Amino acid sequence: MVLASLEANSVAWTDEQELRDVDKFGCGYLFTVNPITPNADPRRVIKLCRMLEIE
């Protein structure tokens, strides 16, 4: 099940700083993946994928 989610298409991306903002302030930015912002540092990009619902 985990392996399938690793192969899923990304729906957005963020970075560590935005995740810290979510932890600290309760909100942070998500960015589009089509295309990923040209000036984004690829070493900092954390791709986000939709998780399958399990019933």
C-alpha angles and dihedrals in degrees: 000000000000092000091055091054091052089059094050121114116261116248098188142344139224137170139235093267092056090049090052089051090053090052093046104034104017095245140068141161128276118196133209121258097204087098115355108231107276094228094050114119104240090211090063100043114114108192117216123211133191112253120225115245114242117205 
